[in-house]
C-alpha cells in the first residue's frame, strides 16, 4: 500500500454488541469507582509517634526533636560516625546526616498520636476526662501557633465491651474540645485499636456521624485509622479476610491500617523474644492488609520495635542498626509508614527514609523523564511503573529527603507533572476539559 493511503479496516461485530456490553458492565464500573478510588494523593507521614496522654505536653514535639539531636551529638556527632554505624555509603553519608539534623530541627515529628489505650491504661473517669480535654486544648493551641506536627490526634480505647463506653466518652470530650477551640484541624487523625469484627468499624462510623450531626459538620468529615492487632482482624471464622470487610464497613472514612506488632504477635502465641515486625507471622498479616487496602485509598503502616536506643554508645548503636534495618525492610515492601516509640528512634527513622529515596532518586527521575519524553532507554517502562516512579519521587519530596530543584533538574518535570503520573486516574478526573467546562 502506498504511503498516504488509508488502511482498510474491517469488523465483524454489530455496534450494538459494544453498547450492550457497556450497559451490562455499568454496575461494575460504578462499583470499581466506589470501592477502589485510588490513592488520595495527599502526604503520608513516614511515621507515627505514640505518646501516653498523661505525658503529652505543649513541648512534646520539640522535646522529641531535641532529645534526638542530643542522641546524635553523644553517639554519632558527625556524618562519618553515623554512616559507620548504619553502613551508609560515602556518597550518602553527608547528605543523609545533614538532612536528618535539619529535619530534627525543623519538623522532628510528622504524626503524633496522644494515647489513651495501652500506653495510658485504666484511670479514674475524671482523670481521663481531664486528659482528653487537655489534649484537645494543647493540639488546638499548637495548630494555632504553628508548632503542631503535620498530623495529630488520639488513639482511643477499643470497641470491646469492658472499655467501650470509656473510649466513646474520651473521643467525645476530645472532639468537642477541638470543635469549641476553633474547629477540627486539617491534620486530625483518630486511631481505633484492637478491631476484631467489621461491626466495630460500623459502630465507629455511626459514632462519628452522630458527632458530625450534633456539631453541624459535613457528613464524612472525620476519618479514622484501624489497628490490626488480632488474628480475627486478618482472618475471620469463615476463612475470609476480615480486614477487607473492615475497609468497606468504614464507608469511606478509613484512612489507614496500622499493624500492631506486639498485640498481634502475642495473639498468635509468638514468644516475647521473637515478637518483631519482620517475623513471618507479621509478614503474613501485613501482606493481607496490603492486598485488602490496594486501590481503596486506605494506606498501610508497619508497627514498631520495642528495642530502645538508650544506655552506653555500643547499646545505642545496636538499637539504631536494628531500627534502621527494619525501616529499610518495610520501605522495600511498600510500607512507607511505621511507629516510633522513643525520641532515639527518630535519627534512624529519617536516616532510613532519606537513604531510601536519595540512593534511588536519580535513576527514578531519569526513568520517568524517558517515559514522559518517549525516549528509549535500557528499561521499557509502562504506565503502572511511571505511576510508581512518580509516587516514589513525591514521597521523597514530602518527607524532605529530596528537593524539587534537584528532581526537576534530573527529570525535567514539575511537582504537578509528578502528581499526574502518580495518580493518573485522579488527575484525569480533576483536569479541566479543553473547553473549560
C-alpha positions in Angstrom: 0.0 0.0 0.0 1.4 3.4 -1.0 2.4 6.0 1.5 -0.5 8.2 2.4 -3.2 5.7 1.5 -5.7 4.8 4.2 -5.6 1.3 5.6 -8.9 -0.5 5.0 -10.4 -1.7 8.3 -13.0 -4.5 8.6 -15.1 -5.5 11.6 -17.5 -8.4 12.2 -19.4 -7.3 15.3 -22.5 -5.1 15.2 -22.2 -1.8 17.0 -24.9 -2.8 19.4 -22.7 -5.5 20.9 -20.3 -3.0 22.4 -23.2 -0.9 23.7 -24.9 -3.9 25.3 -21.6 -5.0 26.9 -21.0 -1.5 28.3 -24.5 -1.4 29.7 -24.1 -4.7 31.3 -20.8 -3.6 32.9 -22.1 -0.2 34.1 -22.8 -1.5 37.7 -19.3 -2.9 37.8 -17.9 0.4 36.6 -19.7 2.1 39.4 -18.6 -0.5 42.0 -15.0 -0.1 40.9 -15.2 3.7 41.3 -16.8 3.4 44.7 -14.6 0.7 46.2 -11.3 1.5 44.5 -10.9 5.3 44.1 -7.1 5.0 44.2 -4.6 6.8 46.5 -5.9 10.2 47.8 -2.8 11.9 46.6 -2.1 13.6 49.9 1.0 13.4 52.0 1.5 10.2 54.0 3.7 10.7 57.2 6.7 8.4 57.4 5.9 7.5 61.0 3.5 7.8 63.9 4.8 8.7 67.3 2.7 7.4 70.2 2.8 9.4 73.5 0.8 8.5 76.6 -1.9 11.1 77.3 -0.5 11.8 80.8 2.9 12.5 79.3 1.8 14.7 76.3 2.6 18.3 76.8 2.8 21.5 74.8 6.5 21.0 74.0 6.4 17.2 73.2 7.2 17.6 69.5 10.1 20.0 70.2 11.3 17.9 73.1 11.4 14.8 70.9 13.5 16.6 68.4 15.9 18.0 71.0 16.3 14.6 72.6 17.0 13.0 69.2 19.6 15.7 68.4 21.2 15.2 71.7 21.5 11.4 71.0 23.2 12.2 67.7 25.6 14.6 69.5 26.5 11.9 72.0 26.6 8.8 69.9 27.2 9.9 66.3 28.5 13.5 66.3 29.3 13.6 62.6 28.4 12.1 59.3 31.3 9.7 59.2 30.5 8.1 62.6 26.7 7.9 61.8 27.4 6.3 58.4 29.8 3.8 60.0 27.0 2.7 62.4 24.4 2.2 59.7 26.6 1.2 56.8 25.9 4.2 54.7 28.0 4.8 51.6 30.5 7.6 51.4 28.2 9.4 48.8 25.2 9.2 51.1 26.8 9.9 54.4 27.0 13.7 54.3 23.6 14.4 52.6 21.7 11.9 54.8 23.3 13.1 58.1 22.8 16.8 57.2 19.2 16.2 56.3 18.5 14.2 59.4 19.8 17.0 61.6 17.8 19.6 59.6 14.7 17.5 59.9 15.0 17.1 63.6 15.4 20.9 64.0 12.6 21.8 61.6 10.0 19.0 61.8 11.0 16.3 64.2 7.6 14.5 64.3 5.4 14.1 61.3 2.5 12.4 63.0 1.7 12.3 66.7 -0.9 10.2 68.5 -1.9 11.0 72.1 -2.5 7.6 73.5 -5.5 6.7 75.7 -5.1 3.0 75.2 -2.3 0.6 76.2 0.2 3.5 76.8 -2.2 5.2 79.2 -4.1 2.3 80.8 -7.2 2.5 83.0 -7.6 5.6 85.1 -10.5 7.2 87.1 -13.1 8.7 84.7 -12.5 12.2 86.0 -8.8 11.9 85.3 -9.3 10.6 81.7 -11.9 13.3 81.0 -9.4 15.9 82.1 -6.6 14.4 80.0 -8.8 14.2 76.9 -9.9 17.9 77.3 -6.3 18.9 77.9 -5.1 17.0 74.7 -7.7 18.9 72.7 -6.6 22.2 74.2 -2.9 21.6 73.5 -3.4 20.3 70.0 -5.7 23.3 69.1 -3.1 25.7 70.5 -0.3 24.0 68.6 -2.2 24.2 65.4 -2.9 27.9 66.0 0.7 28.9 66.8 2.3 26.7 64.1 4.1 24.3 66.4 1.9 21.2 65.7 3.1 18.2 63.8 1.5 17.9 60.4 -0.8 15.2 61.7 -2.0 14.9 65.3 -4.8 13.1 67.1 -5.6 10.5 69.7 -5.8 6.7 70.0 -8.9 5.9 72.0 -9.8 2.7 73.8 -11.3 0.0 71.6 -14.9 -1.0 71.0 -14.8 -4.1 73.2 -17.4 -4.2 75.9 -15.2 -3.6 79.0 -13.8 -0.3 77.7 -16.3 0.8 75.1 -18.2 3.5 77.0 -14.9 4.9 78.2 -13.5 5.1 74.7 -16.6 6.7 73.3 -16.6 9.3 76.0 -12.9 10.2 75.6 -13.4 10.6 71.8 -16.5 12.9 72.5 -14.6 15.0 75.0 -11.6 15.3 72.7 -13.6 16.2 69.5 -15.8 18.6 71.4 -12.8 20.3 72.8 -11.3 20.8 69.4 -14.5 22.0 67.9 -15.0 24.6 70.6 -11.4 25.7 70.4 -11.7 26.7 66.7 -12.7 23.6 64.8 -11.2 20.3 63.7 -7.7 20.8 62.3 -6.9 19.6 58.7 -4.3 17.1 60.0 -6.6 15.4 62.6 -6.2 11.6 62.8 -8.0 9.2 65.1 -7.0 5.6 65.8 -9.3 2.8 66.7 -7.3 -0.1 68.2 -7.9 -3.8 68.6 -10.6 -4.1 66.0 -11.7 -7.8 65.6 -15.1 -7.5 63.8 -16.3 -5.3 61.0 -19.3 -4.4 63.1 -16.9 -2.5 65.4 -15.9 -0.4 62.5 -19.6 0.2 61.6 -20.1 1.4 65.2 -17.2 3.9 64.9 -18.8 5.2 61.7 -22.1 5.7 63.4 -20.3 7.4 66.3 -18.5 9.9 64.1 -21.7 10.5 62.0 -23.6 11.4 65.2 -20.9 13.8 66.3 -20.9 15.5 62.9 -24.7 15.8 63.0 -24.6 17.2 66.6 -21.9 19.8 65.6 -23.2 20.7 62.1 -20.2 19.3 60.3 -20.2 18.0 56.8 -21.0 14.3 56.7 -17.9 12.2 56.3 -15.6 15.0 57.6 -14.0 12.8 60.3 -11.9 9.7 59.3 -10.0 7.2 61.3 -7.3 4.5 61.2 -7.9 0.9 62.0 -5.3 -1.0 64.0 -4.8 -4.6 63.0 -3.7 -6.3 66.3 -5.7 -9.6 66.5 -5.8 -12.7 64.4 -9.6 -12.2 63.9 -8.9 -8.9 62.2 -6.9 -10.7 59.5 -8.8 -14.0 59.1 -12.5 -14.4 60.0 -14.1 -17.5 61.4 -15.4 -18.3 57.9 -12.0 -18.0 56.3 -12.5 -14.7 54.7 -10.2 -11.6 55.1 -11.8 -9.5 57.9 -9.7 -6.5 57.1 -11.3 -6.2 53.7 -14.7 -6.2 55.3 -13.5 -3.5 57.7 -12.5 -1.2 54.9 -15.9 -1.5 53.3 -17.6 -1.1 56.7 -15.8 2.2 57.2 -17.9 3.7 54.3 -15.0 5.8 53.0 -13.9 7.0 56.4 -10.9 4.6 56.9 -7.6 6.4 56.2 -5.2 3.8 57.3 -4.5 0.2 58.5 -1.8 0.1 61.2 -0.1 -3.2 62.1 0.2 -3.7 65.9 3.5 -5.7 66.3 3.2 -6.9 69.8 -0.5 -7.5 70.3 -0.7 -9.4 67.1 2.3 -11.5 67.8 1.1 -12.3 71.3 -2.4 -13.2 69.8 -0.7 -15.9 67.7 1.4 -17.2 70.6 4.8 -15.8 69.4 7.2 -15.7 72.3 8.3 -12.3 73.6 11.9 -12.8 72.3 10.6 -13.2 68.8 8.0 -10.6 68.6 9.1 -8.3 65.8 7.9 -6.7 62.6 10.0 -9.0 60.5 8.6 -12.2 62.0 6.9 -14.5 59.4 3.5 -14.0 61.2 3.9 -10.3 60.8 4.8 -10.6 57.2 1.6 -12.6 56.5 -0.7 -10.2 58.3 0.8 -7.2 56.6 0.6 -8.9 53.2 -3.1 -9.5 53.7 -3.5 -5.8 54.9 -1.7 -4.6 51.8 -3.7 -6.5 49.3 -7.0 -5.6 51.0 -6.1 -1.9 51.0 -4.7 -1.7 47.5 -6.6 0.8 45.3 -9.0 1.7 48.1 -7.3 4.9 49.2 -6.6 3.3 52.6 -2.9 3.4 53.5 -0.9 0.8 55.4 1.5 1.3 58.3 4.1 -1.0 59.8 4.4 -1.4 63.6 7.3 -0.6 65.9 10.3 -2.1 67.6 10.5 -2.1 71.4 14.3 -2.2 71.5 15.1 1.4 72.7 18.3 3.2 71.8 19.3 4.0 75.4 22.3 3.3 77.5 26.0 3.2 76.5 27.0 4.0 73.0 27.5 0.4 71.9 24.0 -0.5 73.0 22.5 2.6 71.3 24.4 1.7 68.1 23.0 -1.8 68.2 19.4 -0.5 68.6 20.0 2.0 65.8 21.1 -0.7 63.4 18.1 -2.8 64.3 15.7 0.0 63.8 17.4 1.2 60.6 17.3 -2.3 59.1 13.6 -2.8 60.0 12.6 0.5 58.5 14.6 -0.1 55.3 13.0 -3.6 55.0 9.5 -2.1 55.4 10.2 0.6 52.8 11.3 -2.0 50.3 8.0 -3.8 50.9 5.9 -0.6 50.2 5.2 0.1 53.9 6.1 3.7 53.9 5.0 4.5 57.4 5.8 2.9 60.8 5.6 3.5 64.5 8.3 5.1 66.6 8.2 4.7 70.4 11.2 6.8 71.6 13.0 10.0 70.6 16.1 8.0 69.9 14.3 6.2 67.1 14.0 9.5 65.1 17.6 9.7 63.8 17.4 6.2 62.3 13.8 6.6 61.1 14.8 9.6 59.0 18.2 8.2 58.0 16.5 5.1 56.6 13.8 7.1 54.8 16.3 9.6 53.4 18.8 7.0 52.3 16.0 5.0 50.6 14.9 8.0 48.5 18.3 9.5 47.9 20.0 6.4 46.7 17.4 5.8 44.0 16.0 9.1 43.0 18.5 9.9 40.2 17.6 6.6 38.4 13.9 7.1 39.1 14.0 10.7 37.8 15.8 9.6 34.6 13.4 6.7 34.0 10.4 8.9 34.4 11.9 11.5 32.2 12.5 9.0 29.4 8.9 7.7 29.8 7.5 11.2 29.7 9.5 12.1 26.6 9.1 8.7 25.0 12.9 8.3 24.9 14.5 4.9 24.5 16.5 3.5 27.5 17.7 0.3 29.0 14.3 -0.4 30.7 10.9 -0.4 28.9 8.5 1.1 31.4 4.7 1.0 31.4 2.1 3.4 32.8 2.0 1.4 36.1 5.7 1.8 36.5 5.5 5.5 35.7 2.9 5.7 38.4 5.2 4.0 40.9 8.1 6.3 39.9 6.0 9.4 40.3 4.8 8.2 43.8 8.4 7.4 44.8 9.6 10.9 44.0 6.7 12.6 45.6 7.1 10.7 48.9 10.8 11.7 48.9 9.8 15.4 48.4 7.1 15.3 51.1 9.4 14.0 53.8 12.4 16.2 53.0 14.7 13.5 51.5 14.6 15.3 48.2 14.3 18.9 46.9 12.1 19.8 44.0 15.0 21.6 42.3 17.2 18.5 42.1 14.3 16.4 41.0 13.3 18.9 38.3 16.9 19.1 37.1 17.2 15.4 36.6 13.7 14.8 35.3 12.6 18.0 33.7 9.3 17.6 35.5 7.4 19.8 37.9 5.6 18.6 41.0 2.3 18.8 39.1 3.8 16.5 36.5 4.8 14.0 39.2 1.3 14.1 40.7 -0.2 13.4 37.3 2.0 10.3 36.8 1.5 9.2 40.4 -2.3 9.4 40.3 -3.3 9.5 36.6 -6.9 8.4 37.2 -7.4 11.1 39.7 -5.7 13.7 37.6 -7.9 12.8 34.6 -11.0 13.2 36.8 -9.9 16.7 38.1 -8.2 18.1 35.0 -10.4 20.8 33.3 -11.7 19.9 29.9 -10.2 21.7 26.8 -13.4 23.8 26.6 -13.0 24.8 30.2 -16.4 23.3 31.1 
